[in-house]
Amino acid sequence: QVQLVESGGGLVQAGGSLRLSCAASGRSLSSYTMGWFRQAPGKEREFVAAIRWSGGNTYLTNSAKGRFTISRDFAKNTVYLQMNSLKFEDTGVYYCAADFRPLSTVIRTLVSEYNDWGQGTQVTVSP
């Protein structure tokens, strides 16, 4: 099991930027995919982006492509989500999650496929 702590959320105007951080601890991340999900009020949690820790391959939803970037820092054991050109519809609680899957390079996007979750960080984009 890996422990995840998110930070970096806040209130920003549309068009602005935020960088979310997810600090991981507890075990090596070499066999993990690290993902970001978000949940808007009254809606289900949805996948945003993920990165394979070892290989560095990434996957982002169409709504995130061109605006968001996911990256990781080996020294800090931290995953980042840089969000630019934020829109009102990006508002929600953003969760970091970890999918333990050795010997796989496939990035999964379902909530049920991720084992460990952080507590979430609120992102509010004003129109």
QUIHURA-V878978 format. One record per residue. N is the residue number from 0. RES is the residue in one letter. PHI is phi in whole degrees, -180 to 180 (999 if undefined). D_FIRST is the distance of its C-alpha to the first C-alpha in Angstrom with 1 decimal. Layout:
# QUIHURA-V878978
n->N res->RES phi->PHI d_first->D_FIRST
n->N res->RES phi->PHI d_first->D_FIRST
This chain:
# QUIHURA-V878978
n->0 res->Q phi->999 d_first->0.0
n->1 res->V phi->-120 d_first->3.8
n->2 res->Q phi->-96 d_first->6.7
n->3 res->L phi->-127 d_first->9.8
n->4 res->V phi->-131 d_first->13.4
n->5 res->E phi->-92 d_first->16.3
n->6 res->S phi->-158 d_first->19.9
n->7 res->G phi->105 d_first->23.2
n->8 res->G phi->-71 d_first->24.4
n->9 res->G phi->165 d_first->27.9
n->10 res->L phi->-103 d_first->31.3
n->11 res->V phi->-144 d_first->33.1
n->12 res->Q phi->-79 d_first->36.3
n->13 res->A phi->-56 d_first->36.4
n->14 res->G phi->95 d_first->36.7
n->15 res->G phi->-84 d_first->34.6
n->16 res->S phi->-133 d_first->31.4
n->17 res->L phi->-144 d_first->28.0
n->18 res->R phi->-121 d_first->25.1
n->19 res->L phi->-92 d_first->21.6
n->20 res->S phi->-122 d_first->18.9
n->21 res->C phi->-134 d_first->15.1
n->22 res->A phi->-91 d_first->13.8
n->23 res->A phi->-110 d_first->10.3
n->24 res->S phi->-151 d_first->9.0
n->25 res->G phi->115 d_first->6.7
n->26 res->R phi->-163 d_first->7.0
n->27 res->S phi->-65 d_first->9.8
n->28 res->L phi->-96 d_first->10.2
n->29 res->S phi->-62 d_first->13.0
n->30 res->S phi->-109 d_first->11.9
n->31 res->Y phi->-110 d_first->10.8
n->32 res->T phi->-103 d_first->13.2
n->33 res->M phi->-107 d_first->13.1
n->34 res->G phi->-124 d_first->15.1
n->35 res->W phi->-119 d_first->17.3
n->36 res->F phi->-124 d_first->18.6
n->37 res->R phi->-141 d_first->21.3
n->38 res->Q phi->-136 d_first->22.9
n->39 res->A phi->-85 d_first->26.6
n->40 res->P phi->-56 d_first->28.3
n->41 res->G phi->77 d_first->29.1
n->42 res->K phi->-122 d_first->27.3
n->43 res->E phi->-78 d_first->24.3
n->44 res->R phi->-67 d_first->21.3
n->45 res->E phi->-131 d_first->22.0
n->46 res->F phi->-73 d_first->20.7
n->47 res->V phi->-118 d_first->22.1
n->48 res->A phi->-162 d_first->20.8
n->49 res->A phi->-154 d_first->18.2
n->50 res->I phi->-140 d_first->18.0
n->51 res->R phi->-80 d_first->16.9
n->52 res->W phi->-59 d_first->15.5
n->53 res->S phi->-76 d_first->17.5
n->54 res->G phi->-85 d_first->20.6
n->55 res->G phi->82 d_first->20.9
n->56 res->N phi->-69 d_first->22.3
n->57 res->T phi->-127 d_first->22.2
n->58 res->Y phi->-147 d_first->23.1
n->59 res->L phi->-130 d_first->24.5
n->60 res->T phi->-68 d_first->26.3
n->61 res->N phi->-59 d_first->30.1
n->62 res->S phi->-70 d_first->30.3
n->63 res->A phi->-93 d_first->28.1
n->64 res->K phi->-59 d_first->29.8
n->65 res->G phi->87 d_first->32.3
n->66 res->R phi->-120 d_first->31.0
n->67 res->F phi->-109 d_first->27.3
n->68 res->T phi->-134 d_first->25.6
n->69 res->I phi->-110 d_first->22.0
n->70 res->S phi->-150 d_first->21.2
n->71 res->R phi->-139 d_first->18.8
n->72 res->D phi->-121 d_first->19.5
n->73 res->F phi->-62 d_first->18.2
n->74 res->A phi->-64 d_first->19.6
n->75 res->K phi->-99 d_first->18.0
n->76 res->N phi->52 d_first->14.6
n->77 res->T phi->-131 d_first->15.8
n->78 res->V phi->-110 d_first->16.6
n->79 res->Y phi->-119 d_first->19.9
n->80 res->L phi->-127 d_first->21.9
n->81 res->Q phi->-87 d_first->25.5
n->82 res->M phi->-117 d_first->27.6
n->83 res->N phi->-115 d_first->31.3
n->84 res->S phi->50 d_first->34.2
n->85 res->L phi->-64 d_first->32.3
n->86 res->K phi->-118 d_first->33.8
n->87 res->F phi->-56 d_first->34.1
n->88 res->E phi->-73 d_first->32.1
n->89 res->D phi->-82 d_first->29.1
n->90 res->T phi->-61 d_first->28.8
n->91 res->G phi->160 d_first->25.6
n->92 res->V phi->-90 d_first->22.3
n->93 res->Y phi->-101 d_first->20.1
n->94 res->Y phi->-116 d_first->16.3
n->95 res->C phi->-95 d_first->13.8
n->96 res->A phi->-145 d_first->11.2
n->97 res->A phi->-127 d_first->9.0
n->98 res->D phi->-116 d_first->10.0
n->99 res->F phi->-85 d_first->8.8
n->100 res->R phi->-156 d_first->12.3
n->101 res->P phi->-63 d_first->13.8
n->102 res->L phi->61 d_first->17.6
n->103 res->S phi->-131 d_first->18.0
n->104 res->T phi->-110 d_first->19.7
n->105 res->V phi->-79 d_first->20.0
n->106 res->I phi->-95 d_first->18.7
n->107 res->R phi->-100 d_first->18.0
n->108 res->T phi->-124 d_first->19.2
n->109 res->L phi->-89 d_first->18.5
n->110 res->V phi->-57 d_first->16.4
n->111 res->S phi->-68 d_first->15.5
n->112 res->E phi->-90 d_first->14.0
n->113 res->Y phi->-104 d_first->11.2
n->114 res->N phi->-89 d_first->8.0
n->115 res->D phi->-121 d_first->6.8
n->116 res->W phi->-135 d_first->9.9
n->117 res->G phi->-86 d_first->11.8
n->118 res->Q phi->-86 d_first->14.8
n->119 res->G phi->95 d_first->17.4
n->120 res->T phi->-138 d_first->20.5
n->121 res->Q phi->-81 d_first->24.0
n->122 res->V phi->-119 d_first->26.3
n->123 res->T phi->-123 d_first->29.9
n->124 res->V phi->-111 d_first->32.5
n->125 res->S phi->-86 d_first->36.1
n->126 res->P phi->-64 d_first->38.7
